[in-house]
């Protein structure tokens, strides 16, 4: 019986404590689940996007962490300057002290990635050279650059309404 108490004292109890510490450490590393909300969740490509851009709201990130919002390009969709399999950065933000963030697409991001305009030598958008991305559902990821936490949502691009 005495040997059993010694084994409990030096082997089993420290092992349980180490397991509890490991679980607690793992929980603190994973933290709360990151979330992402896109507004509006459905858009059509029009000049209205410059006045009211697509916005991204997220939570569950580390306080003061930089966040990169990226569009995952579907297979076969080619964009100038983007290699096959790469995602496109469409917005950036810094989380507040609670780990929440809000970001909006800048006009240049909308022009480059949604409309895919060309640019004149005077750095003005050339809409004649535009190749807008096709309608579809696009996966959007918000990634915390320190924590590697990722929140995912979708943005649906629809065809413009038919003219009456």
Secondary structure, DSSP 8 states (H G I E B T S, - for coil): -HHHHHHIIIIIHHHHHHHHHHHHHHHHHH-S--EEEEESSEE--STHHHHS--EEEEESS-TT-EEEEEEE--TT--BTTB-TT-EEEEEEEE--TTS-EEEE--HHHIIIIII--EE-TTS-EEGGG-----SEEEEEEEEETTT--EEEEEEEE-------
